[in-house]
Amino acid sequence: METPLEFVYAHEKKIPNVVWLSQPMGDGTVRDFTWKQALGESRKMAAHLKSLDLPAGSQIALFAKNNAWWILADLAIWMSGHVTVPLYPTLAVDTIAQILEHSEARLIFIGKLDGFEKMEPGIPKDMPRIVLPLAPSHIERAESWSEIVDKTAPIEGDPKRDPDDLATIIYTSGSTGIAKGVMHSFRTMGAVQVINELLHIDENDRILSYLPLAHAMERAIVEVMSMITGMHIFFAESLDTFVSDLKRARPTLFLSVPRLWNRFQQGVFTKIPPKKLSRLLKIPVVRGFVRRKILDGLGLGSVRFAGSGSAPIPADLLAWYRSLGLELLEAYGMSENFCISHSSRPGEVRVGYVGQPQAQCEQKISADGEILVKSPATMLGYFKEND
C-alpha cells in the first residue's frame, strides 16, 4: 500500500505550486505553503534529524498547538526514519514528564503554545529542543527551525517507510487516568482512506484545523486525509479570531464538538431572537435567504459535510441546524482505531445514533454485552504493554 508519505510526494510532483497549508502569522498576515514549499522545509529538517545519528525509529516529541509547522515537523520525523510522539498543548507538568519518559523521546519540537512557562518544567533539561516558528520566545537550550532550514541541504530522494513501520505513539488517558501510548503504523493511519467512500474529499476541498492535532480525530481527518487527498488546510489563529478564521477558510468540511455547535447557535441568538428566527424559517419566500445569511455569517456557507463528535449532541441542536439546511453527521471512534469506526450518513441522522460501521469495519456484540469493533486502523498495541 501507499503510505501517507508517498501520497505527499505525489502531490509535490503533480501540483507543486498549489497551496496546501495556510498559516496566520499573528500580525494580520497569512503565510501560504505550496506543496513544493512545504516539502522543501520538511526535507531540510529531515536531513538535519538524520545528521544527529539517532537510532533508527527513535521517538521524537512534538509539542505545539495546531499550525503549519506541526505538520511539517511530523513529515520531517517520518522522512528521517523516526516516530512522532504528539503532546496535547494543555497538558499538566506531571503528564508531560510522564509521557516524555515513558515514550523514551530523544528530542522535542516546541511550537505555538499558551502558558509554556508553566509546562516547561515537565521537559527534561538535557532533552534537545528545536523551536518552531510562532513558539514562545526565550526557550533556552534550543535550536531554531528557521535557522536549521536556512543552513541545511534537503534530504536526498523520496525517503519511504514500510507500511508496517511504527509511525506515531498517541498518548491517551481513556478511562484509566494514566496516559497510555497507542501505537499506529503507516498502514493503520493510511486506513483513513476508507472514510472517503462517504466524503469524497479531493484537492478542491478546504478544512479549518483547530481541534488538537495531538488527538487521533484531527490527525486522521485533517492531517492524514489531506496528505492523501490534497485537501487545503487552513489553521485557526486563536479563539478570539475563530469566526474570522472560518470566514477566511470557507471550509467545505467542518468538524466540531457539541459545545462549539451550541456556542455558534447562541451567537446567532444574540443577533436574532430564537422565536423570530423560527418564524422567518417557516416563510418559504425568505427561508433560503435567512439560511444563507446565517451560515455565511458563521463561515459555514460552503460546507458540504459537517460533523460532530466526542459527546452526544442534543436533539434540539440537531433539529436547529437541520432547519438551517446543515445536517450534522455524528461519528464515533477511538484513538485505538484512529477514529475509523462508525459514522452516520446523510438522511440517517437521529439522536443517540452514531451510524453504521465505516467501510472495511466490522462490529458485533460480545457475550457479556460489549461492542466489539474490527477496523483496518486497529492499533498495533499499547507501547511497552504488548506482553
C-alpha positions in Angstrom: 0.0 0.0 0.0 1.0 3.6 -0.4 1.8 5.4 2.8 0.8 9.0 3.6 4.4 10.0 2.7 4.1 8.6 -0.8 0.9 10.5 -1.4 2.6 13.7 -0.3 5.5 13.1 -2.7 2.9 12.6 -5.5 1.2 15.9 -4.7 4.6 17.6 -4.7 5.3 16.4 -8.2 1.7 16.7 -9.6 0.6 20.0 -8.1 3.8 21.7 -6.7 2.5 25.2 -6.9 -0.9 24.6 -5.4 -1.3 25.9 -1.8 -1.6 23.2 0.8 -1.3 25.0 4.1 -2.4 28.5 5.1 -1.0 29.7 8.4 -2.0 33.0 10.1 1.2 34.6 11.5 -0.3 36.6 14.4 0.3 40.0 12.8 -2.7 40.1 10.5 -0.8 38.3 7.6 -1.2 34.7 6.4 1.6 32.6 5.1 0.7 30.1 2.4 2.7 27.0 1.8 2.5 25.3 -1.6 3.3 21.6 -1.7 6.7 22.4 -3.1 7.5 24.9 -0.3 6.1 22.7 2.5 8.1 19.6 1.4 11.1 21.8 0.9 11.2 22.8 4.5 10.4 19.2 5.7 13.2 17.7 3.6 15.7 20.1 5.1 14.6 19.3 8.7 14.7 15.6 7.8 18.3 15.9 6.7 19.1 17.7 10.0 17.5 14.9 12.0 19.4 12.3 10.1 22.6 14.1 10.9 22.0 13.7 14.6 22.7 9.9 14.2 19.8 8.9 16.4 19.0 5.2 16.5 16.6 4.2 13.7 13.0 4.5 14.7 13.7 6.9 17.6 10.7 8.6 19.3 10.6 12.4 18.7 8.1 14.5 20.7 6.0 17.2 19.0 4.5 19.8 21.5 2.5 22.6 20.0 -0.9 23.9 19.1 -2.1 23.4 15.6 0.0 25.2 13.0 1.6 24.5 9.6 5.0 23.6 11.2 3.3 20.9 13.3 2.6 19.0 10.1 6.0 19.9 8.5 7.8 18.6 11.6 5.7 15.4 11.5 6.7 14.8 7.9 10.4 15.5 8.7 10.3 13.0 11.6 8.8 10.3 9.2 11.2 11.1 6.4 14.2 10.8 8.7 13.1 7.3 9.8 11.7 8.2 13.2 8.4 8.1 15.2 6.3 11.1 16.2 5.0 11.4 19.8 2.5 14.3 19.9 1.7 16.1 23.2 -1.6 17.9 23.8 -0.9 21.6 24.1 -2.6 22.0 27.5 -1.0 19.1 29.5 -0.1 19.4 33.1 3.6 19.3 34.0 3.5 15.8 35.5 1.8 14.3 32.5 4.3 15.9 30.1 7.1 14.4 32.2 5.4 11.0 32.3 4.9 10.9 28.5 8.4 12.0 27.6 9.9 9.5 30.0 7.6 6.6 29.0 8.0 7.2 25.3 11.8 7.4 25.5 11.7 10.6 23.4 15.1 11.7 22.4 14.3 15.2 21.1 11.3 17.6 21.3 9.9 20.1 18.8 8.3 23.0 20.7 5.9 25.3 18.8 2.9 27.6 19.3 1.7 27.3 23.0 0.0 29.2 25.6 1.4 29.3 29.2 4.5 27.4 28.2 6.5 28.7 31.2 4.2 26.6 33.5 4.6 23.5 31.4 8.4 23.7 30.6 9.4 22.1 33.9 7.9 18.8 32.5 10.6 18.7 29.8 14.0 17.3 30.9 16.6 20.0 30.9 19.0 17.8 29.0 16.5 16.9 26.2 17.5 18.5 22.9 14.9 21.1 21.7 14.0 22.5 18.3 11.8 25.6 18.3 9.2 26.0 15.6 8.1 29.4 14.3 5.4 31.0 16.4 6.7 29.3 19.6 7.0 31.3 22.8 10.1 33.4 23.0 13.1 32.8 25.3 13.1 29.0 25.1 16.5 28.1 26.4 19.0 25.5 25.1 17.1 25.2 21.8 17.8 25.3 18.1 15.6 27.3 15.7 13.6 25.6 12.9 14.2 28.6 10.7 18.0 28.7 11.3 18.3 24.9 10.7 16.3 25.1 7.5 18.3 28.1 6.2 21.6 26.3 6.6 20.7 22.7 5.7 20.6 20.9 2.4 17.5 18.8 1.8 17.4 15.1 2.3 18.0 13.3 -1.0 15.3 11.5 -2.9 11.9 10.5 -1.5 12.5 8.5 1.7 10.0 5.8 2.0 8.7 3.9 5.1 7.5 0.4 5.3 3.7 0.4 5.8 4.1 -1.6 8.9 6.7 0.7 10.5 5.7 2.4 13.7 4.7 6.0 12.7 3.3 7.5 15.9 2.5 6.9 19.5 -0.6 8.8 20.6 -1.0 9.1 24.4 -4.5 8.9 25.7 -5.7 8.6 29.3 -9.0 7.0 28.3 -10.9 6.0 31.5 -7.8 5.0 33.4 -6.4 8.4 34.2 -2.9 7.2 33.2 -1.8 8.1 29.7 -1.2 5.0 27.5 0.8 5.1 24.3 -1.4 4.0 21.4 0.9 2.7 18.6 -0.1 3.3 15.0 1.8 2.3 11.8 1.7 4.0 8.4 -0.7 1.2 7.4 -3.2 1.9 10.2 -3.0 5.7 9.8 -3.4 5.3 6.0 -6.6 3.3 6.5 -8.4 6.7 6.9 -8.9 6.4 3.1 -11.9 4.2 3.8 -13.8 7.3 5.1 -13.5 8.8 1.7 -16.0 6.3 0.4 -18.5 8.6 2.2 -16.9 12.0 2.0 -15.3 12.0 -1.5 -12.7 14.6 -0.5 -10.3 15.9 -3.1 -7.8 18.8 -3.7 -10.8 21.2 -4.1 -11.9 20.8 -0.5 -11.0 23.1 2.4 -10.9 22.4 6.1 -10.1 24.5 9.2 -7.7 22.8 11.6 -8.3 23.8 15.3 -9.1 20.7 17.3 -5.8 19.3 18.7 -3.7 17.6 16.1 -2.3 15.5 19.1 -5.8 13.8 19.1 -6.5 11.0 16.7 -9.6 12.5 15.1 -7.9 15.7 13.9 -4.8 13.8 12.9 -6.9 11.4 10.9 -9.5 13.6 9.2 -7.4 16.7 8.8 -3.7 15.9 8.6 -3.6 12.4 7.1 -6.7 12.8 4.9 -5.2 16.0 3.5 -1.9 14.2 2.7 -3.9 11.5 0.8 -6.4 13.7 -1.0 -4.6 17.1 -1.4 -7.2 19.0 0.6 -6.3 22.5 1.6 -5.7 23.0 5.3 -6.3 26.4 7.0 -5.3 27.0 10.6 -7.1 29.0 13.2 -5.1 31.7 14.9 -6.9 32.0 18.2 -10.3 31.7 20.0 -10.9 35.4 19.5 -10.4 35.2 15.8 -12.2 31.9 15.3 -15.2 33.2 13.3 -13.0 35.3 11.1 -10.7 32.3 10.6 -13.7 30.3 9.4 -14.7 33.0 7.0 -11.2 33.1 5.7 -11.1 29.4 5.1 -14.7 29.0 3.8 -14.4 25.3 4.6 -16.2 22.6 2.6 -15.8 20.2 5.5 -16.1 21.2 9.1 -15.7 19.1 12.3 -16.6 20.2 15.8 -17.9 19.2 19.2 -21.4 19.8 20.7 -20.1 22.6 22.9 -18.9 24.6 19.9 -22.0 23.9 17.9 -24.0 25.2 20.8 -21.8 28.3 21.0 -22.4 29.1 17.3 -26.2 28.8 18.0 -26.0 31.1 21.0 -24.0 33.6 18.9 -26.8 33.7 16.3 -29.4 34.1 19.0 -27.7 37.3 20.3 -28.3 38.8 16.9 -31.8 37.4 16.2 -34.1 36.1 18.9 -35.0 32.4 18.6 -38.7 32.9 18.2 -38.2 35.5 15.4 -35.8 33.3 13.6 -38.1 30.3 13.9 -40.9 32.4 12.3 -38.7 33.5 9.4 -37.6 30.0 8.7 -41.2 29.0 8.2 -41.8 31.6 5.5 -40.9 29.9 2.1 -40.1 33.2 0.3 -37.4 34.3 2.9 -36.2 30.9 4.3 -33.4 30.5 1.8 -32.1 34.0 2.3 -32.1 33.7 6.1 -30.3 30.3 6.0 -27.6 31.6 3.7 -27.1 34.8 5.7 -26.7 32.8 9.0 -24.4 30.2 7.6 -22.3 32.7 5.7 -22.1 34.8 8.8 -20.7 31.8 10.7 -18.3 31.0 7.8 -20.1 27.8 7.1 -21.9 28.7 3.9 -19.7 26.4 1.7 -19.8 23.3 4.0 -21.0 20.2 2.3 -20.3 17.8 5.2 -20.5 18.9 8.8 -19.6 16.5 11.6 -19.9 16.3 15.4 -18.1 14.0 17.8 -16.6 13.4 21.2 -20.0 13.6 23.0 -23.7 13.1 22.3 -25.4 16.1 20.6 -28.8 17.3 21.9 -31.9 16.6 19.8 -32.9 20.3 19.7 -29.4 21.3 18.4 -29.5 18.7 15.7 -33.0 20.0 14.7 -31.9 23.6 14.7 -29.0 23.1 12.4 -31.2 21.0 10.1 -33.6 23.9 9.9 -30.7 25.9 8.5 -30.1 23.3 5.9 -27.0 21.9 7.7 -27.2 18.3 8.7 -24.7 17.4 11.4 -23.3 13.9 10.9 -22.2 12.1 14.1 -19.2 9.8 14.3 -17.6 7.5 16.9 -14.1 6.3 17.1 -11.2 5.8 19.5 -7.5 6.6 19.5 -7.1 2.8 19.4 -8.7 2.6 15.9 -7.6 6.0 14.7 -11.2 7.1 14.8 -12.1 4.8 11.9 -15.1 3.1 13.3 -18.7 4.4 12.9 -20.5 7.4 11.4 -24.0 8.4 10.4 -24.9 9.1 6.7 -26.8 11.9 5.2 -30.5 11.4 5.8 -29.9 8.9 8.6 -29.1 11.3 11.4 -31.0 10.7 14.6 -30.5 11.3 18.3 -28.3 8.7 20.1 -27.2 7.1 16.8 -23.6 7.2 15.6 -24.3 5.4 12.4 -23.1 2.3 10.6 -19.6 0.9 10.6 -17.2 2.6 8.2 -16.2 0.7 5.1 -14.0 -2.3 6.0 -15.1 -2.1 9.7 -17.0 -4.8 11.4 -19.0 -4.9 14.6 -20.6 -7.5 16.9 -21.8 -7.7 20.5 -19.8 -10.0 22.8 -21.3 -12.5 25.2 -21.1 -10.0 28.1 -22.6 -7.1 26.1 -19.5 -5.3 24.9 -19.5 -3.7 21.5 -16.6 -5.2 19.5 -15.2 -3.3 16.5 -12.7 -4.6 13.9 -11.2 -1.8 12.0 -8.4 -1.6 9.3 -6.9 1.0 11.6 -6.8 -1.0 14.8 -3.7 -0.1 16.7 -0.5 -2.2 17.0 -0.9 -2.2 20.7 0.0 0.0 23.7 3.6 1.0 23.9 5.5 -1.2 26.3 2.3 -3.1 27.2 2.2 -5.8 24.5 3.4 -8.7 26.5 
